[in-house]
Amino acid sequence: MSKSPTISFIGAGNMASAIIGGMLDSGYQANDIWVSAPADDHLQTIRKRFGVSVTTDNRYCAQQADIVVLAVKPQVMAEVCSDIAPVVQNTRPLMVSIAAGLTVETLDQWLGGGMPLVRVMPNTPSLVGKGAAGLFANDQVKTDQKDAVQSMFESVGTALWVDDENLLHGVTALSGSGPAYFFLMLEALEEAATAAGITPATARELAIQTMAGAAEMAGRSDQDPAQLKRNVMSPGGTTEQAVNTFEEGGLRDLVKKAYGAAFERSRVMSREMADKQ
């Protein structure tokens, strides 16, 4: 894409708003972005907040675009795709879906067939510009189109490609569901510290900053997590005792089991959604 692409968002929920905000902060121009949604009052809020163009007409929104981002819930995706199919079959934009579970084959069928399509599995930290997204493109997507999508999602965090669509189930179990795993650890640390006499507010702030600092160190370091862990563990010290307790309690096996449960549920949900259509 030699010029700045025009990007249309079908759907104006929290994730779409986060992506739009990140794009604008990264240098995208508001006059290159369109948004459609059923509720005009919500669209006017979006327009005032971001300065983008808005419409309640999905077809008109799609017609403006070089890239169409499908940002609606999976339950209504078939209806939305069928509605805009005549338009996109004529204009041939790149289609990008952020809906969980719906395969490129299913989406392409609803859109009339033969469309360049990218599936993206974002996560909720995208709402604060710290997202982690997995991306998959079908064979119709060109290199410059992949670059354009990667740039969009890098505006709200990290965006990495997988070469097999089935790997998005693994991405879902890792980064899609992953924020909840860390929130669980924060919750457990806060409870343990509070039980030891630290005030809940202090326990929460210290736990959050510890997690944020550890993540920052892991991101900057050339050392792997195992070595970073060892760097904190003095022989016979407090950290060693805590880590040994985690290990003896089967933490690694529990993480594998939880990851596997999320992975399998992603596969089942994908099949269920395909069967319902």
N, C-alpha and C positions, 0 to 999 in steps of 0.2 A: 504494500500500500504506500504509494509515493506521497500522498497528501495525508493530512490528519483525517482519520476516518470519522464519519458521523455514526454515533452509537445510540441505539434506541433500547431502552429498558421497558419490557413488558412486565409490569409489576413494580410496585413502589414500597415494598416492605423494608424492614430494618437492614437486611443484607444489601439490597439494591441501594439504599441510602448510604450505607457505609462505603460501598464501592464508588459511588458517585463522588462522595466527599473526598475519598482518597485520591481519585483521579484528578479532581480539581486542585487539590493540594500539590499534586505532582506535575502540574503544568498543563493538563488538558483544559480546553476552552469550553465554557458553559454553552456557547452557541453551537457546539458540535454534539450536544447531548439532548436526547428526547426521552420523555418518560410518559407511559400511559398506565392508567388504573381506572377502576370503575367510579371511585369517589372523587368528585371534583374538588371538594373542600380539602381533602388530603393532598391532592395534586397542587393546589394553590399554596399549601404550606411548603411543599417541595420546591415549587417555583420561587417563592420568596426566600427560602433558605439558600438555594444553590444558584438561582438565576438561569436554570435550564428551561427548555421548552416542554410544555405538558399538553396532554390531550386525553380525553376519555375514549378515543377511538383507536383500538389496537392496530387495526389495518393501516390507518393513516400514520401511526407511529412507526410501524415496521417499514412503510414505504419510504421513509426518510433516510434509512440506515444503510451503511456499509456493514455494520455489525449489529445483530439483534440479540440482546441478552434476555433469555426467558427466565424471569425471576418470579414465577408464580408457583403456588403449591402443586405438588404432584397430582393431587386429586382433581385439579381443574386444567391440567396441562393439555389433555387431549382436546378439550373444547377450545382452548386458546389457540393451539396449533392448527386445528382444522379451520378456524376462523381466518387466520392470517395466511394460510397455505396458498390461496390464489395470488396474493400479493408477492410473497417471497419466491414463489415459483417464477414470477416474472422478473423480479429485481435481483434475485440470486445473492443475497447477503450472506455473510458468515453467521451461522446460528450458534449461540452459546447458551447452554443450559446449566443452571446451578441447582436444579431439582434433584434430590437424592433418589437413587434407585431406578430411574428411567434410562434405559439403554439408548445408545445412538440409533440402533436399528428401529426401536419403537418410535423415537422422536422423528426420525427421518420418514417413517411410514405416515405419521400424522401430518407431516409437512408436505407430503406429496412426492417424496423420493428424490434422490440425487443431490441432496443439499450438503454443503460443507458444514460439519458439525463438530463442536467441541463440548465435552462434558467437563464440568468443574465441580470438585468437592471442596468447598470452602469450610471454614469453621468460625465459631462465634467471636474469637479474638480479632477477627477482621473488623469488628465494630469499633475497636480502639487502635486500628492500624498495625496489629501484631498477628495477623492471620497466617495460616499455613494451608495452602490449597494444592490438591492434586489435580492434574489436567490430563485429558485424553482426547486425541483428535482422530476423526475418521480419515479415510484415504483421500477424500475430496479437499481436505484443508491444505492450503499452500503454506510454504515456509514463512512468508511475510505475514500471513494471517495468524499463524502460531505466535509469531513475535508480537503481534498487536495484542493478542489475548494475554500473553504472559506479562506484557507491560501493564495492562489494566489491573491484573490481580497482584502484581508486585507493588502497586500503589497502596495496597492494604496489607502487605506482609510478604511472605515467601510463596512462590508459585513454581511447582516442579512437575515435569511431565512423566507419565508412565506410558509404556508402549503396548500394554495389554489392558483392555477395558476392565477385565476381571480383577486387576490389581486395585481398582478403585474401592473394592470391598475392603482390601487391606488398608487403604488410605482412610476409609471411613472409620475403621476400628482403631487406627493410630491417631491421626490428627482431627478427624471429624468428631469422634467421641472423646478424644484425649483430654480436652479441657476439664471435663467432669472428673477424670481420674485425679487430676491435680487439685481440683477443688475438694475432693474427698480427702486427700492428704492434708490439705490446709485445715479442713474441718477436724480431722483426727488430732493434728498437732495442737490446734487451739484448745480442744477438749482436754488433752493431756496436760498442757501447760496451765490451764485454768484449775484443773484438779490439784496441781502442785502449788497453787496460791497466787499465780500471776493473774492480773485482771484480764477479763475477756478482751477488752479493747487493746491492751498492750500485747497480749498473746497473738491476736489477729494481725496487728501491724508488724510485729517481729516475724511471724511466719510468712506473711506475704512478701516482705522485703528479702527474707532469706531465700525464698523460692525464686524471686525475680533476680537476685544477685547470682544464685547458682546457675540459672539459665543463661544469664549474660556471660558468666565465666565459661560455660560449656560452649557457647557460640563463638567466643573469641579465641579459645585455646586450641592449640594443635594436639593436645592430649585427649585421649578418649575418656568417656565417663568413668570407666573402671580406674584409670590412673588418677583422675581428679578426685575420686572417692578416696583412694589410698593416700593422696596428699593430705587429706584432712584427718586421717586415722593415725594417731600416735599409738605405739605399742602399749597396751594396757590402759589406754585412756578412755574417756567417756564415749567418743565417737565409735571406737572399735567395739565397745560393749553394745552400743545401740545397733550398729550394723550387724554384728553377730546375732543379735536377737531377731532382727528382720530375717536374716538368712535361715536361722534355725526354725523360724516360724513358717517357712515356706513361701516367702514373699514372691520369689521369682516364678514359682509354679502357679501361684495365684494370679500373677499378672498375665502369664501365658493363657491361663484358663479364661480370664476376663476378656482378653484380646480375642481369643477364639470364639467366645460367645457373641461378641459384637460383630465379628467377621461373618459368622454363620447367620446371624439375624439380618445382616445387610443383604446376604444372598437370598434368604427367604423372602424378605420384603420386596426385593426386586422382582422375584418370580410372581409374587402375589399381585403386584401392581400390573405386571404384563398380562396376567390371566384375567384381571378384571376388565380389561379394555376390549 
